[in-house]
């Protein structure tokens, strides 16, 4: 019988990795490397999430889909994606600014890599007082203008800069140029893709004095040069209500704040549901059993569940895929 599932975090060493994950959330987070990312739920080949709770512990997400198919992910989701789990959930911890980068859309990623593109959504869990992100351009650019700024190493002068604080949310369609600044811990909801084109890396070097590779030619075809779209999500939570913050063909994300108890009806959804806890402590009661969730933890509800009762006090993101 299926039940609410938890998974082993996959930690990723990054040159810009911070200490918020280790200090604030994970007692067993590796101490000998700069951990920049914790992959909470991943269907990426080579980084498949493994169940840690219950009778299915030790099985990875692809093995579960192969066995349970539509009961786990939803019939229409299974028909569309097969054995590949279609959403990747991460925590990113930046002690230094990330590279300026961009991700391709589905069409370009399929053509070049035989993979999906990468549309994302961010929720800022922690931010230092002076933290910021670059997201999109501050004016419309031509391809030629962009390349000139790139070659002159003045790309940051044409990037739109947002000062960020805890609770801020952003939507990043594939093709959006961006860079996460220092002092930020955020949750990232994205398509299952690990394709990144690095535009500029601030001329820094790794432990061996080597600069990271740039992907100038690949990136220029992926970038959306139109700066007019507003990517800051101007919504906030409401107690004991579900607030839709992103609705795309790739995923729907709702923000839910609970103080007491709340019922969620999934009878007509035909999709898995991911709960990503942002703060607090919550108990999730389903027909498959009860599970506890606290700060930064992730729980996957199989599609076969028709409802869930959530009790406690806290905030979480609710993620699923709607019918196209």
N, C-alpha and C positions, 0 to 999 in steps of 0.2 A: 504493500500500500504506500502511495506517495504521501509526503508530509512536508511541512516547511523546511527548506534546505539552507544550510550554511556552508561556506566554503573557506578553504585555507587561503589567506592573502598571498599574493605573489609579489615579492619586493623587487624593485628595480633600482640598481645603482645609477645615479645621474651626476654629472659634474656640478650641477646646481642644487643638489639635494640638501634638504634642511634637517631640523631636529624636532619639528612640531609633531610629526608622526610618532617618533620615539618617546618624546617627553610627555605628550598629552594623551596618547591613545594606545600605544602598543608596548607593553612591558618586554616582549620578546622580539621586537624589531631589531634587526642586525645593528651592532654598534661599530663595526669595523669598516663600514662603507657609507658614503653619503646616499641615503635612501631618498630618492626623489619621487617615486611612485609606488603605490600599493594597488595592485590590480585585484579588485574585490570579486569580480565575476567576469570571466573571460572565456570566449570561444575561439581565441586565436590559436592556430596550430603551433605546437611547441610551448604554449602557455595556457593549457586547458585547466580551468578551475576544478579542484578536487573537493568533494563533499567531506565535511568533518563531523557531522552529527548523524545519529540514528543508524538504522540498518544499512543504509546505502553509503556509509562512510568509506572512503577509499576509491570510489568511482568518480570518474571525471564527467564533466557536463556533456561531452559528446557521447560517451557510453550511455548516459541516462537517456539522451534523446533517441539513440538507436533502439533502446528497449521500450521506452514509454511513448515516443513519438508525440502525437497530438495531445495526449493526456498531460504531457509535461509542458509543451510550448504552445499548444493550440493547433487545431487542425489546419487552419488557413496559414498560420505562421510556418508550420511544418511543410506544407505544400510549397511555400514561397522560398524557404531557406534550407530545407532539408536538415542535415545533421549539424549545420553551423548555427550556433547560438548567435542571434543577430544584434545583441546589445553588449557593449563593454562598459563596465563601471569601474572607475578609478578614483583614488585620492592622489592629488599632486601636492608636494611639499617643496616650496621654492625658498632657499636661503639666498639665492642669487637670481638675477634675471635670466629667463630662458632665452633661447635663440628666437629671432624673428623667423616665423615659419608659416607654412600654408599646407593645406591638405587638398587633394584632388576630389572631384565629385565622382559619382558612380560611373559615368560614361568614360571619363579619362582614366580612372583607376582600373576599370575593366579592360580598356584598350592597352594600357601599359603594363599592368601587373596581374590581370586576371583576378581582381579582387574588388571589394566594395570601396566606395569613397568614405569620407570621414566628416560627417556633420556632427557637431557637438553642442552640449549645453553645460554651463558651469554654475555651481552654487558655491559662494565664498563662505567657508566655515570659520576661518580666522584670517585676520590681516593686521599687520603692524600699522601704526598711525600714518605713515607716509607711503604705504604700499599703493601700487598702481598697476594697470595693465595697458598694453597697446592693443587696439582692436579696430581693424579697418583703417581706412585713410581719412585724413581730415579735409580732403578735397578730391575732386575727380581728377584722375591722372590718365595720361595716355601711356601706352606700353613704353614708348621712347623716354618719357619723363621719368617713369619708374626706374628704367635701366640706368639712366643718368645718375639718379640718387643712389642707386645700388652701387654703381662703380665708384662714386665719390664718397661712399660710406656715410651718407647723410640721410639714410632711409628713415631714421627715427623722426626727422623733422617733418615728414609727411604722414606720420601715423597718428591716429586719434588716440588720445590718452585719457583714461578714466581713473580717477582716484577711487579706491575700493574700500569697502568695509564689510564686516560680517553680515551675511544675509543678502548681499548683492547677487543678482543672477544675470547671466548673459547667454545669448543664443548665437552660435557660430555656424552658419551654413558653410558647407564645403566651399573653398575658394576664398575664405576670409583670412587676410593676413593678420597675424597676432603674435604677442609675446606676453607671458606672465611675468610680472615683476617680482622682486624679492619680498620676503616676509609674508607670503600668502600660502594658506592651506585651503584647497578647494576640492569639491566633488565634481567629477566629470562624467557625464552620461554621453555616450557616443555610439556611432555605428561600429560594428566589429571590423576594425581596420587598424593597421599599424603603419600606415604610409604617411610619412612626413617629409616635406621638402624644406630643407633649412636654407633660409635666405641670407641671414647675417647672424654671426655669433659673437659680436663684440670683440673680435680679435683675441679671445682668450685661448688658453692652451690647457691640455690635460696634464696629468701627473708626469708624463714623459716629455712635456714641452711641445706636444703636437697639437695643431689646430684641427678642429673637427671639419669634415668635408661639408662644402656648400653644394646646393643643387640648383644653381642659378637658371640654367636652361630648362630644367624640368618645372621649376616653380613658376616661371613667367607665363606658361600656358595654363596654369591652374588658378591664377589669381583673378579675383573679381575686382576690377578697378573702379567700380561705381561705389562712391562713398555715402550714398544717400540713405541707405537702410540703417535704421536705429536698432542696435543689437543689445542694448541694455533693456532688461525685462522689468517694466515698471509695475510690478505686482508684489504683494506681501501676503503673509499667511493670515488666516482668520481661524479663531479657535473652533475646533470640532467641525470644520468644513474643508472640502477639497477644492483647492484653487488651481485651475489649469494654467500652467505657465508656458508650456511648449506643446504644440500639436503638429506633427509632421508625418510624412509617410514612413519615416525611419523609427520614430518613437513618440510617445506622448508622455509628458512629465507633469505630474501634479504635486503641489506643495501642500502638505497636511500638518496642521498643528493640533495636538490632542491634549485636552485637560479633562480626564475622566474616561469616557468610553465612546467609541464610534463604530458604526457598522458600515462595511463596504460590500456592495452587491456586485458580483462578477458573473452572474448567471448568463448574460448575453455577450460577454466580452470575447471569448474564444482566443485568449492569449495568456501566457505566463504573466505574473506580476512581480516586479522587484520592489522591495522596500529598502531604501538606503537611509539609515538613521543619521540625522544631522546633530541632534542633541537630545538628552533625556534618556528615560528608560521606559520601554514599552513591552507589553505582552500581546502576542498575536495568537488568537484562538481560531482554529479552522476545523473543518470536518476531518482533517488528517492529523490533528493534534495541536498542541500549544508550543510556541517558541518564544524565547526572550530575546530582546534586541536592545542594545544600548549604543552610545555615541560611536559613530563611524562604522557600525556593523551593517552587514547586508544579509537580507533573507530573500530567497526565491520561493514564491508560491506557485505550485503547478497549476496549469490552466484548468485542470479537472475540478478544482475547488470553485464552488459557486458563490462563496461569501467568506468574509473574515470579520472578526470582532477584535478591535485594537483597544487596549486599556493601558492607562498610565498617563504620563506627562512628558511631552517632547514634540519634536518636529522630525518629519521624514519626507523623502521624495518617493512618490509612487510612479513606477515606470512600466509601461506596457506598449503593445503595438495594436493599433486599431486597424480594422479592415480598410483597405484602400478605397 
